[in-house]
């Protein structure tokens, strides 16, 4: 099932594939790969970004929204049930 956030990611991937890769993977090797593919040819950057979006959608179907973390190379792993989530910034939400 395609959510609104996925539609937005697809729209961003059409305009600028590295931005979509950055939203999904953060500052990772996949972002660097996507930048290089986009520089080498705009279409390879699109294909890579759409592949990352597809893998994210599959992880959401399998683990539920927010029930996974990105481990690199298009793979995801489930979060452990009792595992605390890291909170960055001044707030400590949920504690």
PDB file of N, CA, C and O in Angstrom:
ATOM      1  N   UNK A   1       0.843  -1.180   0.000  1.00  0.00           N
ATOM      2  CA  UNK A   1       0.000   0.000   0.000  1.00  0.00           C
ATOM      3  C   UNK A   1       0.884   1.237   0.000  1.00  0.00           C
ATOM      4  O   UNK A   1       1.805   1.344   0.809  1.00  0.00           O
ATOM      5  N   UNK A   2       0.614   2.152  -0.886  1.00  0.00           N
ATOM      6  CA  UNK A   2       1.408   3.361  -1.025  1.00  0.00           C
ATOM      7  C   UNK A   2       0.835   4.436  -0.111  1.00  0.00           C
ATOM      8  O   UNK A   2      -0.349   4.765  -0.188  1.00  0.00           O
ATOM      9  N   UNK A   3       1.686   4.979   0.753  1.00  0.00           N
ATOM     10  CA  UNK A   3       1.279   6.042   1.665  1.00  0.00           C
ATOM     11  C   UNK A   3       1.653   7.391   1.061  1.00  0.00           C
ATOM     12  O   UNK A   3       2.367   7.469   0.062  1.00  0.00           O
ATOM     13  N   UNK A   4       1.154   8.447   1.690  1.00  0.00           N
ATOM     14  CA  UNK A   4       1.455   9.795   1.233  1.00  0.00           C
ATOM     15  C   UNK A   4       2.939  10.115   1.271  1.00  0.00           C
ATOM     16  O   UNK A   4       3.453  10.806   0.392  1.00  0.00           O
ATOM     17  N   UNK A   5       3.630   9.612   2.294  1.00  0.00           N
ATOM     18  CA  UNK A   5       5.069   9.870   2.389  1.00  0.00           C
ATOM     19  C   UNK A   5       5.826   9.187   1.252  1.00  0.00           C
ATOM     20  O   UNK A   5       6.832   9.706   0.769  1.00  0.00           O
ATOM     21  N   UNK A   6       5.336   8.014   0.824  1.00  0.00           N
ATOM     22  CA  UNK A   6       5.974   7.327  -0.294  1.00  0.00           C
ATOM     23  C   UNK A   6       5.753   8.077  -1.599  1.00  0.00           C
ATOM     24  O   UNK A   6       6.651   8.145  -2.439  1.00  0.00           O
ATOM     25  N   UNK A   7       4.567   8.637  -1.771  1.00  0.00           N
ATOM     26  CA  UNK A   7       4.288   9.435  -2.972  1.00  0.00           C
ATOM     27  C   UNK A   7       5.202  10.661  -2.999  1.00  0.00           C
ATOM     28  O   UNK A   7       5.718  11.033  -4.053  1.00  0.00           O
ATOM     29  N   UNK A   8       5.397  11.279  -1.846  1.00  0.00           N
ATOM     30  CA  UNK A   8       6.295  12.436  -1.770  1.00  0.00           C
ATOM     31  C   UNK A   8       7.733  12.019  -2.095  1.00  0.00           C
ATOM     32  O   UNK A   8       8.445  12.740  -2.794  1.00  0.00           O
ATOM     33  N   UNK A   9       8.159  10.862  -1.589  1.00  0.00           N
ATOM     34  CA  UNK A   9       9.501  10.366  -1.909  1.00  0.00           C
ATOM     35  C   UNK A   9       9.665  10.112  -3.403  1.00  0.00           C
ATOM     36  O   UNK A   9      10.714  10.413  -3.973  1.00  0.00           O
ATOM     37  N   UNK A  10       8.644   9.566  -4.034  1.00  0.00           N
ATOM     38  CA  UNK A  10       8.703   9.316  -5.477  1.00  0.00           C
ATOM     39  C   UNK A  10       8.798  10.632  -6.234  1.00  0.00           C
ATOM     40  O   UNK A  10       9.551  10.738  -7.202  1.00  0.00           O
ATOM     41  N   UNK A  11       8.046  11.628  -5.804  1.00  0.00           N
ATOM     42  CA  UNK A  11       8.098  12.949  -6.445  1.00  0.00           C
ATOM     43  C   UNK A  11       9.485  13.570  -6.293  1.00  0.00           C
ATOM     44  O   UNK A  11      10.023  14.135  -7.245  1.00  0.00           O
ATOM     45  N   UNK A  12      10.059  13.464  -5.098  1.00  0.00           N
ATOM     46  CA  UNK A  12      11.406  13.997  -4.869  1.00  0.00           C
ATOM     47  C   UNK A  12      12.429  13.223  -5.703  1.00  0.00           C
ATOM     48  O   UNK A  12      13.368  13.811  -6.239  1.00  0.00           O
ATOM     49  N   UNK A  13      12.246  11.901  -5.814  1.00  0.00           N
ATOM     50  CA  UNK A  13      13.169  11.084  -6.613  1.00  0.00           C
ATOM     51  C   UNK A  13      13.123  11.466  -8.086  1.00  0.00           C
ATOM     52  O   UNK A  13      14.138  11.390  -8.777  1.00  0.00           O
ATOM     53  N   UNK A  14      11.961  11.873  -8.569  1.00  0.00           N
ATOM     54  CA  UNK A  14      11.853  12.301  -9.964  1.00  0.00           C
ATOM     55  C   UNK A  14      12.616  13.610 -10.175  1.00  0.00           C
ATOM     56  O   UNK A  14      13.302  13.777 -11.183  1.00  0.00           O
ATOM     57  N   UNK A  15      12.495  14.535  -9.223  1.00  0.00           N
ATOM     58  CA  UNK A  15      13.154  15.833  -9.364  1.00  0.00           C
ATOM     59  C   UNK A  15      14.659  15.757  -9.102  1.00  0.00           C
ATOM     60  O   UNK A  15      15.456  16.283  -9.879  1.00  0.00           O
ATOM     61  N   UNK A  16      15.046  15.095  -7.995  1.00  0.00           N
ATOM     62  CA  UNK A  16      16.464  15.047  -7.608  1.00  0.00           C
ATOM     63  C   UNK A  16      16.713  13.762  -6.824  1.00  0.00           C
ATOM     64  O   UNK A  16      16.516  13.730  -5.609  1.00  0.00           O
ATOM     65  N   UNK A  17      17.143  12.708  -7.503  1.00  0.00           N
ATOM     66  CA  UNK A  17      17.301  11.398  -6.864  1.00  0.00           C
ATOM     67  C   UNK A  17      18.172  11.371  -5.605  1.00  0.00           C
ATOM     68  O   UNK A  17      17.822  10.653  -4.668  1.00  0.00           O
ATOM     69  N   UNK A  18      19.294  12.113  -5.524  1.00  0.00           N
ATOM     70  CA  UNK A  18      20.080  12.051  -4.281  1.00  0.00           C
ATOM     71  C   UNK A  18      19.322  12.547  -3.048  1.00  0.00           C
ATOM     72  O   UNK A  18      19.584  12.082  -1.939  1.00  0.00           O
ATOM     73  N   UNK A  19      18.402  13.468  -3.222  1.00  0.00           N
ATOM     74  CA  UNK A  19      17.626  13.941  -2.070  1.00  0.00           C
ATOM     75  C   UNK A  19      16.740  12.822  -1.533  1.00  0.00           C
ATOM     76  O   UNK A  19      16.620  12.657  -0.319  1.00  0.00           O
ATOM     77  N   UNK A  20      16.124  12.060  -2.413  1.00  0.00           N
ATOM     78  CA  UNK A  20      15.299  10.936  -1.979  1.00  0.00           C
ATOM     79  C   UNK A  20      16.159   9.886  -1.286  1.00  0.00           C
ATOM     80  O   UNK A  20      15.752   9.324  -0.269  1.00  0.00           O
ATOM     81  N   UNK A  21      17.338   9.620  -1.824  1.00  0.00           N
ATOM     82  CA  UNK A  21      18.245   8.655  -1.199  1.00  0.00           C
ATOM     83  C   UNK A  21      18.674   9.146   0.184  1.00  0.00           C
ATOM     84  O   UNK A  21      18.802   8.347   1.111  1.00  0.00           O
ATOM     85  N   UNK A  22      18.895  10.439   0.326  1.00  0.00           N
ATOM     86  CA  UNK A  22      19.283  10.999   1.622  1.00  0.00           C
ATOM     87  C   UNK A  22      18.149  10.880   2.633  1.00  0.00           C
ATOM     88  O   UNK A  22      18.398  10.593   3.804  1.00  0.00           O
ATOM     89  N   UNK A  23      16.917  11.093   2.203  1.00  0.00           N
ATOM     90  CA  UNK A  23      15.775  10.964   3.114  1.00  0.00           C
ATOM     91  C   UNK A  23      15.645   9.530   3.621  1.00  0.00           C
ATOM     92  O   UNK A  23      15.284   9.313   4.778  1.00  0.00           O
ATOM     93  N   UNK A  24      15.931   8.567   2.778  1.00  0.00           N
ATOM     94  CA  UNK A  24      15.751   7.159   3.143  1.00  0.00           C
ATOM     95  C   UNK A  24      16.935   6.633   3.953  1.00  0.00           C
ATOM     96  O   UNK A  24      16.744   6.009   4.997  1.00  0.00           O
ATOM     97  N   UNK A  25      18.145   6.880   3.480  1.00  0.00           N
ATOM     98  CA  UNK A  25      19.322   6.236   4.072  1.00  0.00           C
ATOM     99  C   UNK A  25      20.136   7.138   4.978  1.00  0.00           C
ATOM    100  O   UNK A  25      20.998   6.650   5.708  1.00  0.00           O
ATOM    101  N   UNK A  26      19.889   8.436   4.954  1.00  0.00           N
ATOM    102  CA  UNK A  26      20.727   9.354   5.714  1.00  0.00           C
ATOM    103  C   UNK A  26      22.068   9.507   5.005  1.00  0.00           C
ATOM    104  O   UNK A  26      22.180   9.266   3.803  1.00  0.00           O
ATOM    105  N   UNK A  27      23.063   9.904   5.749  1.00  0.00           N
ATOM    106  CA  UNK A  27      24.395  10.073   5.173  1.00  0.00           C
ATOM    107  C   UNK A  27      25.087   8.714   5.193  1.00  0.00           C
ATOM    108  O   UNK A  27      25.719   8.334   6.179  1.00  0.00           O
ATOM    109  N   UNK A  28      24.955   7.997   4.090  1.00  0.00           N
ATOM    110  CA  UNK A  28      25.494   6.638   4.032  1.00  0.00           C
ATOM    111  C   UNK A  28      26.175   6.410   2.691  1.00  0.00           C
ATOM    112  O   UNK A  28      26.231   7.295   1.836  1.00  0.00           O
ATOM    113  N   UNK A  29      26.684   5.212   2.538  1.00  0.00           N
ATOM    114  CA  UNK A  29      27.320   4.826   1.286  1.00  0.00           C
ATOM    115  C   UNK A  29      26.307   4.842   0.136  1.00  0.00           C
ATOM    116  O   UNK A  29      26.664   5.161  -0.998  1.00  0.00           O
ATOM    117  N   UNK A  30      25.046   4.500   0.425  1.00  0.00           N
ATOM    118  CA  UNK A  30      24.021   4.517  -0.611  1.00  0.00           C
ATOM    119  C   UNK A  30      23.789   5.928  -1.146  1.00  0.00           C
ATOM    120  O   UNK A  30      23.492   6.100  -2.328  1.00  0.00           O
ATOM    121  N   UNK A  31      23.920   6.930  -0.292  1.00  0.00           N
ATOM    122  CA  UNK A  31      23.796   8.315  -0.761  1.00  0.00           C
ATOM    123  C   UNK A  31      24.931   8.651  -1.723  1.00  0.00           C
ATOM    124  O   UNK A  31      24.701   9.262  -2.766  1.00  0.00           O
ATOM    125  N   UNK A  32      26.142   8.258  -1.379  1.00  0.00           N
ATOM    126  CA  UNK A  32      27.286   8.508  -2.258  1.00  0.00           C
ATOM    127  C   UNK A  32      27.118   7.778  -3.585  1.00  0.00           C
ATOM    128  O   UNK A  32      27.414   8.335  -4.642  1.00  0.00           O
ATOM    129  N   UNK A  33      26.647   6.543  -3.536  1.00  0.00           N
ATOM    130  CA  UNK A  33      26.411   5.779  -4.766  1.00  0.00           C
ATOM    131  C   UNK A  33      25.380   6.485  -5.630  1.00  0.00           C
ATOM    132  O   UNK A  33      25.544   6.583  -6.847  1.00  0.00           O
ATOM    133  N   UNK A  34      24.314   6.979  -5.001  1.00  0.00           N
ATOM    134  CA  UNK A  34      23.266   7.644  -5.763  1.00  0.00           C
ATOM    135  C   UNK A  34      23.774   8.944  -6.386  1.00  0.00           C
ATOM    136  O   UNK A  34      23.425   9.263  -7.523  1.00  0.00           O
ATOM    137  N   UNK A  35      24.584   9.683  -5.660  1.00  0.00           N
ATOM    138  CA  UNK A  35      25.155  10.921  -6.216  1.00  0.00           C
ATOM    139  C   UNK A  35      26.018  10.591  -7.428  1.00  0.00           C
ATOM    140  O   UNK A  35      25.919  11.253  -8.462  1.00  0.00           O
ATOM    141  N   UNK A  36      26.865   9.565  -7.305  1.00  0.00           N
ATOM    142  CA  UNK A  36      27.732   9.188  -8.426  1.00  0.00           C
ATOM    143  C   UNK A  36      26.915   8.702  -9.623  1.00  0.00           C
ATOM    144  O   UNK A  36      27.223   9.048 -10.764  1.00  0.00           O
ATOM    145  N   UNK A  37      25.878   7.903  -9.372  1.00  0.00           N
ATOM    146  CA  UNK A  37      25.031   7.441 -10.469  1.00  0.00           C
ATOM    147  C   UNK A  37      24.306   8.594 -11.145  1.00  0.00           C
ATOM    148  O   UNK A  37      24.149   8.599 -12.366  1.00  0.00           O
ATOM    149  N   UNK A  38      23.864   9.570 -10.363  1.00  0.00           N
ATOM    150  CA  UNK A  38      23.167  10.721 -10.934  1.00  0.00           C
ATOM    151  C   UNK A  38      24.120  11.575 -11.768  1.00  0.00           C
ATOM    152  O   UNK A  38      23.733  12.106 -12.808  1.00  0.00           O
ATOM    153  N   UNK A  39      25.366  11.706 -11.312  1.00  0.00           N
ATOM    154  CA  UNK A  39      26.353  12.474 -12.080  1.00  0.00           C
ATOM    155  C   UNK A  39      26.701  11.739 -13.374  1.00  0.00           C
ATOM    156  O   UNK A  39      26.856  12.369 -14.421  1.00  0.00           O
ATOM    157  N   UNK A  40      26.824  10.421 -13.311  1.00  0.00           N
ATOM    158  CA  UNK A  40      27.164   9.643 -14.502  1.00  0.00           C
ATOM    159  C   UNK A  40      26.028   9.614 -15.524  1.00  0.00           C
ATOM    160  O   UNK A  40      26.264   9.556 -16.731  1.00  0.00           O
ATOM    161  N   UNK A  41      24.827   9.652 -15.035  1.00  0.00           N
ATOM    162  CA  UNK A  41      23.661   9.647 -15.913  1.00  0.00           C
ATOM    163  C   UNK A  41      22.421   9.792 -15.058  1.00  0.00           C
ATOM    164  O   UNK A  41      22.291   9.123 -14.033  1.00  0.00           O
ATOM    165  N   UNK A  42      21.525  10.641 -15.458  1.00  0.00           N
ATOM    166  CA  UNK A  42      20.367  10.939 -14.621  1.00  0.00           C
ATOM    167  C   UNK A  42      19.486   9.709 -14.408  1.00  0.00           C
ATOM    168  O   UNK A  42      18.934   9.533 -13.322  1.00  0.00           O
ATOM    169  N   UNK A  43      19.347   8.868 -15.407  1.00  0.00           N
ATOM    170  CA  UNK A  43      18.481   7.688 -15.318  1.00  0.00           C
ATOM    171  C   UNK A  43      19.013   6.662 -14.302  1.00  0.00           C
ATOM    172  O   UNK A  43      18.215   6.151 -13.516  1.00  0.00           O
ATOM    173  N   UNK A  44      20.310   6.335 -14.275  1.00  0.00           N
ATOM    174  CA  UNK A  44      20.788   5.398 -13.252  1.00  0.00           C
ATOM    175  C   UNK A  44      20.533   5.888 -11.823  1.00  0.00           C
ATOM    176  O   UNK A  44      20.245   5.082 -10.938  1.00  0.00           O
ATOM    177  N   UNK A  45      20.634   7.182 -11.592  1.00  0.00           N
ATOM    178  CA  UNK A  45      20.314   7.742 -10.279  1.00  0.00           C
ATOM    179  C   UNK A  45      18.852   7.538  -9.922  1.00  0.00           C
ATOM    180  O   UNK A  45      18.515   7.257  -8.772  1.00  0.00           O
ATOM    181  N   UNK A  46      17.974   7.685 -10.932  1.00  0.00           N
ATOM    182  CA  UNK A  46      16.541   7.441 -10.709  1.00  0.00           C
ATOM    183  C   UNK A  46      16.286   5.979 -10.352  1.00  0.00           C
ATOM    184  O   UNK A  46      15.551   5.682  -9.410  1.00  0.00           O
ATOM    185  N   UNK A  47      16.882   5.093 -11.092  1.00  0.00           N
ATOM    186  CA  UNK A  47      16.663   3.663 -10.858  1.00  0.00           C
ATOM    187  C   UNK A  47      17.099   3.293  -9.445  1.00  0.00           C
ATOM    188  O   UNK A  47      16.391   2.565  -8.749  1.00  0.00           O
ATOM    189  N   UNK A  48      18.246   3.784  -9.020  1.00  0.00           N
ATOM    190  CA  UNK A  48      18.736   3.492  -7.672  1.00  0.00           C
ATOM    191  C   UNK A  48      17.812   4.076  -6.610  1.00  0.00           C
ATOM    192  O   UNK A  48      17.521   3.408  -5.618  1.00  0.00           O
ATOM    193  N   UNK A  49      17.347   5.307  -6.800  1.00  0.00           N
ATOM    194  CA  UNK A  49      16.447   5.932  -5.831  1.00  0.00           C
ATOM    195  C   UNK A  49      15.122   5.173  -5.749  1.00  0.00           C
ATOM    196  O   UNK A  49      14.596   4.959  -4.657  1.00  0.00           O
ATOM    197  N   UNK A  50      14.587   4.769  -6.894  1.00  0.00           N
ATOM    198  CA  UNK A  50      13.332   4.018  -6.883  1.00  0.00           C
ATOM    199  C   UNK A  50      13.522   2.646  -6.236  1.00  0.00           C
ATOM    200  O   UNK A  50      12.609   2.145  -5.580  1.00  0.00           O
ATOM    201  N   UNK A  51      14.680   2.042  -6.410  1.00  0.00           N
ATOM    202  CA  UNK A  51      14.972   0.767  -5.761  1.00  0.00           C
ATOM    203  C   UNK A  51      15.006   0.939  -4.241  1.00  0.00           C
ATOM    204  O   UNK A  51      14.480   0.097  -3.513  1.00  0.00           O
ATOM    205  N   UNK A  52      15.619   2.023  -3.759  1.00  0.00           N
ATOM    206  CA  UNK A  52      15.659   2.287  -2.324  1.00  0.00           C
ATOM    207  C   UNK A  52      14.247   2.516  -1.772  1.00  0.00           C
ATOM    208  O   UNK A  52      13.924   2.047  -0.680  1.00  0.00           O
ATOM    209  N   UNK A  53      13.416   3.230  -2.521  1.00  0.00           N
ATOM    210  CA  UNK A  53      12.036   3.470  -2.097  1.00  0.00           C
ATOM    211  C   UNK A  53      11.279   2.145  -2.036  1.00  0.00           C
ATOM    212  O   UNK A  53      10.534   1.896  -1.088  1.00  0.00           O
ATOM    213  N   UNK A  54      11.466   1.304  -3.036  1.00  0.00           N
ATOM    214  CA  UNK A  54      10.805  -0.005  -3.068  1.00  0.00           C
ATOM    215  C   UNK A  54      11.201  -0.842  -1.852  1.00  0.00           C
ATOM    216  O   UNK A  54      10.340  -1.440  -1.206  1.00  0.00           O
ATOM    217  N   UNK A  55      12.503  -0.889  -1.535  1.00  0.00           N
ATOM    218  CA  UNK A  55      12.967  -1.669  -0.398  1.00  0.00           C
ATOM    219  C   UNK A  55      12.396  -1.121   0.915  1.00  0.00           C
ATOM    220  O   UNK A  55      12.076  -1.896   1.815  1.00  0.00           O
ATOM    221  N   UNK A  56      12.266   0.201   1.033  1.00  0.00           N
ATOM    222  CA  UNK A  56      11.677   0.806   2.227  1.00  0.00           C
ATOM    223  C   UNK A  56      10.215   0.434   2.356  1.00  0.00           C
ATOM    224  O   UNK A  56       9.749   0.130   3.454  1.00  0.00           O
ATOM    225  N   UNK A  57       9.485   0.452   1.254  1.00  0.00           N
ATOM    226  CA  UNK A  57       8.072   0.086   1.284  1.00  0.00           C
ATOM    227  C   UNK A  57       7.899  -1.377   1.690  1.00  0.00           C
ATOM    228  O   UNK A  57       6.979  -1.706   2.439  1.00  0.00           O
ATOM    229  N   UNK A  58       8.771  -2.254   1.204  1.00  0.00           N
ATOM    230  CA  UNK A  58       8.708  -3.664   1.585  1.00  0.00           C
ATOM    231  C   UNK A  58       9.003  -3.848   3.079  1.00  0.00           C
ATOM    232  O   UNK A  58       8.376  -4.682   3.732  1.00  0.00           O
ATOM    233  N   UNK A  59       9.953  -3.074   3.624  1.00  0.00           N
ATOM    234  CA  UNK A  59      10.258  -3.162   5.051  1.00  0.00           C
ATOM    235  C   UNK A  59       9.073  -2.679   5.886  1.00  0.00           C
ATOM    236  O   UNK A  59       8.795  -3.238   6.947  1.00  0.00           O
ATOM    237  N   UNK A  60       8.370  -1.640   5.413  1.00  0.00           N
ATOM    238  CA  UNK A  60       7.187  -1.164   6.138  1.00  0.00           C
ATOM    239  C   UNK A  60       6.087  -2.214   6.134  1.00  0.00           C
ATOM    240  O   UNK A  60       5.381  -2.375   7.129  1.00  0.00           O
ATOM    241  N   UNK A  61       5.936  -2.927   5.031  1.00  0.00           N
ATOM    242  CA  UNK A  61       4.935  -3.998   4.975  1.00  0.00           C
ATOM    243  C   UNK A  61       5.299  -5.137   5.919  1.00  0.00           C
ATOM    244  O   UNK A  61       4.430  -5.716   6.571  1.00  0.00           O
ATOM    245  N   UNK A  62       6.569  -5.447   5.987  1.00  0.00           N
ATOM    246  CA  UNK A  62       7.008  -6.599   6.774  1.00  0.00           C
ATOM    247  C   UNK A  62       7.062  -6.311   8.268  1.00  0.00           C
ATOM    248  O   UNK A  62       6.617  -7.133   9.069  1.00  0.00           O
ATOM    249  N   UNK A  63       7.609  -5.140   8.661  1.00  0.00           N
ATOM    250  CA  UNK A  63       7.852  -4.845  10.063  1.00  0.00           C
ATOM    251  C   UNK A  63       6.903  -3.796  10.645  1.00  0.00           C
ATOM    252  O   UNK A  63       6.900  -3.584  11.858  1.00  0.00           O
ATOM    253  N   UNK A  64       6.106  -3.143   9.817  1.00  0.00           N
ATOM    254  CA  UNK A  64       5.238  -2.075  10.296  1.00  0.00           C
ATOM    255  C   UNK A  64       5.969  -0.745  10.270  1.00  0.00           C
ATOM    256  O   UNK A  64       7.199  -0.700  10.232  1.00  0.00           O
ATOM    257  N   UNK A  65       5.211   0.325  10.290  1.00  0.00           N
ATOM    258  CA  UNK A  65       5.806   1.665  10.226  1.00  0.00           C
ATOM    259  C   UNK A  65       6.642   1.930  11.475  1.00  0.00           C
ATOM    260  O   UNK A  65       6.141   1.836  12.595  1.00  0.00           O
ATOM    261  N   UNK A  66       7.895   2.257  11.280  1.00  0.00           N
ATOM    262  CA  UNK A  66       8.787   2.561  12.393  1.00  0.00           C
ATOM    263  C   UNK A  66       9.316   1.349  13.132  1.00  0.00           C
ATOM    264  O   UNK A  66      10.012   1.508  14.136  1.00  0.00           O
ATOM    265  N   UNK A  67       9.017   0.154  12.678  1.00  0.00           N
ATOM    266  CA  UNK A  67       9.457  -1.051  13.359  1.00  0.00           C
ATOM    267  C   UNK A  67      10.729  -1.632  12.797  1.00  0.00           C
ATOM    268  O   UNK A  67      10.998  -2.820  12.975  1.00  0.00           O
ATOM    269  N   UNK A  68      11.520  -0.818  12.120  1.00  0.00           N
ATOM    270  CA  UNK A  68      12.733  -1.320  11.479  1.00  0.00           C
ATOM    271  C   UNK A  68      13.784  -0.220  11.436  1.00  0.00           C
ATOM    272  O   UNK A  68      13.496   0.955  11.660  1.00  0.00           O
ATOM    273  N   UNK A  69      15.004  -0.636  11.143  1.00  0.00           N
ATOM    274  CA  UNK A  69      16.068   0.354  10.932  1.00  0.00           C
ATOM    275  C   UNK A  69      16.873  -0.069   9.708  1.00  0.00           C
ATOM    276  O   UNK A  69      16.997  -1.253   9.398  1.00  0.00           O
ATOM    277  N   UNK A  70      17.409   0.927   9.028  1.00  0.00           N
ATOM    278  CA  UNK A  70      18.174   0.698   7.809  1.00  0.00           C
ATOM    279  C   UNK A  70      19.576   0.242   8.172  1.00  0.00           C
ATOM    280  O   UNK A  70      20.243   0.877   8.989  1.00  0.00           O
ATOM    281  N   UNK A  71      20.033  -0.863   7.568  1.00  0.00           N
ATOM    282  CA  UNK A  71      21.366  -1.378   7.871  1.00  0.00           C
ATOM    283  C   UNK A  71      22.346  -1.219   6.715  1.00  0.00           C
ATOM    284  O   UNK A  71      23.522  -1.560   6.842  1.00  0.00           O
ATOM    285  N   UNK A  72      21.865  -0.702   5.591  1.00  0.00           N
ATOM    286  CA  UNK A  72      22.739  -0.488   4.451  1.00  0.00           C
ATOM    287  C   UNK A  72      22.470  -1.454   3.327  1.00  0.00           C
ATOM    288  O   UNK A  72      21.933  -2.541   3.541  1.00  0.00           O
ATOM    289  N   UNK A  73      22.843  -1.056   2.130  1.00  0.00           N
ATOM    290  CA  UNK A  73      22.710  -1.872   0.935  1.00  0.00           C
ATOM    291  C   UNK A  73      21.268  -2.318   0.684  1.00  0.00           C
ATOM    292  O   UNK A  73      21.026  -3.417   0.185  1.00  0.00           O
ATOM    293  N   UNK A  74      20.326  -1.463   1.033  1.00  0.00           N
ATOM    294  CA  UNK A  74      18.925  -1.774   0.780  1.00  0.00           C
ATOM    295  C   UNK A  74      18.317  -2.793   1.717  1.00  0.00           C
ATOM    296  O   UNK A  74      17.252  -3.339   1.428  1.00  0.00           O
ATOM    297  N   UNK A  75      18.973  -3.062   2.841  1.00  0.00           N
ATOM    298  CA  UNK A  75      18.444  -4.045   3.790  1.00  0.00           C
ATOM    299  C   UNK A  75      17.992  -3.359   5.073  1.00  0.00           C
ATOM    300  O   UNK A  75      18.515  -2.316   5.467  1.00  0.00           O
ATOM    301  N   UNK A  76      17.010  -3.976   5.705  1.00  0.00           N
ATOM    302  CA  UNK A  76      16.442  -3.466   6.944  1.00  0.00           C
ATOM    303  C   UNK A  76      16.401  -4.593   7.954  1.00  0.00           C
ATOM    304  O   UNK A  76      16.359  -5.767   7.586  1.00  0.00           O
ATOM    305  N   UNK A  77      16.415  -4.233   9.238  1.00  0.00           N
ATOM    306  CA  UNK A  77      16.261  -5.217  10.295  1.00  0.00           C
ATOM    307  C   UNK A  77      15.228  -4.704  11.279  1.00  0.00           C
ATOM    308  O   UNK A  77      15.096  -3.496  11.473  1.00  0.00           O
ATOM    309  N   UNK A  78      14.489  -5.624  11.908  1.00  0.00           N
ATOM    310  CA  UNK A  78      13.467  -5.187  12.861  1.00  0.00           C
ATOM    311  C   UNK A  78      14.103  -4.641  14.130  1.00  0.00           C
ATOM    312  O   UNK A  78      15.200  -5.043  14.517  1.00  0.00           O
ATOM    313  N   UNK A  79      13.398  -3.725  14.763  1.00  0.00           N
ATOM    314  CA  UNK A  79      13.835  -3.242  16.060  1.00  0.00           C
ATOM    315  C   UNK A  79      13.419  -4.255  17.114  1.00  0.00           C
ATOM    316  O   UNK A  79      12.334  -4.832  17.036  1.00  0.00           O
ATOM    317  N   UNK A  80      14.273  -4.468  18.089  1.00  0.00           N
ATOM    318  CA  UNK A  80      13.928  -5.372  19.184  1.00  0.00           C
ATOM    319  C   UNK A  80      12.811  -4.732  20.005  1.00  0.00           C
ATOM    320  O   UNK A  80      12.747  -3.508  20.117  1.00  0.00           O
ATOM    321  N   UNK A  81      11.937  -5.547  20.574  1.00  0.00           N
ATOM    322  CA  UNK A  81      10.776  -5.028  21.286  1.00  0.00           C
ATOM    323  C   UNK A  81      11.158  -4.150  22.467  1.00  0.00           C
ATOM    324  O   UNK A  81      10.543  -3.100  22.651  1.00  0.00           O
ATOM    325  N   UNK A  82      12.126  -4.520  23.262  1.00  0.00           N
ATOM    326  CA  UNK A  82      12.494  -3.746  24.439  1.00  0.00           C
ATOM    327  C   UNK A  82      13.596  -2.741  24.195  1.00  0.00           C
ATOM    328  O   UNK A  82      14.060  -2.088  25.130  1.00  0.00           O
ATOM    329  N   UNK A  83      14.017  -2.610  22.962  1.00  0.00           N
ATOM    330  CA  UNK A  83      15.145  -1.751  22.631  1.00  0.00           C
ATOM    331  C   UNK A  83      14.749  -0.285  22.729  1.00  0.00           C
ATOM    332  O   UNK A  83      13.792   0.136  22.079  1.00  0.00           O
ATOM    333  N   UNK A  84      15.472   0.508  23.536  1.00  0.00           N
ATOM    334  CA  UNK A  84      15.143   1.929  23.619  1.00  0.00           C
ATOM    335  C   UNK A  84      15.547   2.655  22.346  1.00  0.00           C
ATOM    336  O   UNK A  84      16.548   2.320  21.711  1.00  0.00           O
ATOM    337  N   UNK A  85      14.757   3.647  21.988  1.00  0.00           N
ATOM    338  CA  UNK A  85      15.064   4.434  20.807  1.00  0.00           C
ATOM    339  C   UNK A  85      15.914   5.627  21.205  1.00  0.00           C
ATOM    340  O   UNK A  85      15.728   6.204  22.277  1.00  0.00           O
ATOM    341  N   UNK A  86      16.833   5.987  20.353  1.00  0.00           N
ATOM    342  CA  UNK A  86      17.690   7.135  20.620  1.00  0.00           C
ATOM    343  C   UNK A  86      16.922   8.420  20.362  1.00  0.00           C
ATOM    344  O   UNK A  86      16.227   8.544  19.354  1.00  0.00           O
ATOM    345  N   UNK A  87      17.050   9.370  21.270  1.00  0.00           N
ATOM    346  CA  UNK A  87      16.417  10.674  21.106  1.00  0.00           C
ATOM    347  C   UNK A  87      17.514  11.720  21.021  1.00  0.00           C
ATOM    348  O   UNK A  87      18.384  11.803  21.888  1.00  0.00           O
ATOM    349  N   UNK A  88      17.460  12.498  19.986  1.00  0.00           N
ATOM    350  CA  UNK A  88      18.468  13.518  19.770  1.00  0.00           C
ATOM    351  C   UNK A  88      17.834  14.884  19.976  1.00  0.00           C
ATOM    352  O   UNK A  88      16.688  15.105  19.584  1.00  0.00           O
ATOM    353  N   UNK A  89      18.564  15.792  20.582  1.00  0.00           N
ATOM    354  CA  UNK A  89      18.033  17.132  20.809  1.00  0.00           C
ATOM    355  C   UNK A  89      17.780  17.373  22.284  1.00  0.00           C
ATOM    356  O   UNK A  89      18.260  16.636  23.145  1.00  0.00           O
ATOM    357  N   UNK A  90      17.023  18.409  22.555  1.00  0.00           N
ATOM    358  CA  UNK A  90      16.798  18.837  23.922  1.00  0.00           C
ATOM    359  C   UNK A  90      15.679  18.071  24.610  1.00  0.00           C
ATOM    360  O   UNK A  90      15.608  18.068  25.838  1.00  0.00           O
ATOM    361  N   UNK A  91      14.814  17.431  23.857  1.00  0.00           N
ATOM    362  CA  UNK A  91      13.673  16.754  24.483  1.00  0.00           C
ATOM    363  C   UNK A  91      13.971  15.283  24.693  1.00  0.00           C
ATOM    364  O   UNK A  91      14.810  14.699  24.007  1.00  0.00           O
ATOM    365  N   UNK A  92      13.289  14.706  25.627  1.00  0.00           N
ATOM    366  CA  UNK A  92      13.396  13.274  25.873  1.00  0.00           C
ATOM    367  C   UNK A  92      12.008  12.687  25.807  1.00  0.00           C
ATOM    368  O   UNK A  92      11.459  12.250  26.819  1.00  0.00           O
ATOM    369  N   UNK A  93      11.445  12.678  24.629  1.00  0.00           N
ATOM    370  CA  UNK A  93      10.086  12.201  24.433  1.00  0.00           C
ATOM    371  C   UNK A  93       9.971  10.739  24.798  1.00  0.00           C
ATOM    372  O   UNK A  93      10.841   9.935  24.461  1.00  0.00           O
ATOM    373  N   UNK A  94       8.911  10.397  25.480  1.00  0.00           N
ATOM    374  CA  UNK A  94       8.652   9.010  25.815  1.00  0.00           C
ATOM    375  C   UNK A  94       9.399   8.498  27.016  1.00  0.00           C
ATOM    376  O   UNK A  94       9.341   7.302  27.300  1.00  0.00           O
ATOM    377  N   UNK A  95      10.096   9.348  27.732  1.00  0.00           N
ATOM    378  CA  UNK A  95      10.837   8.900  28.923  1.00  0.00           C
ATOM    379  C   UNK A  95      10.231   9.465  30.168  1.00  0.00           C
ATOM    380  O   UNK A  95      10.717   9.198  31.267  1.00  0.00           O
TER     381      UNK A  95
END
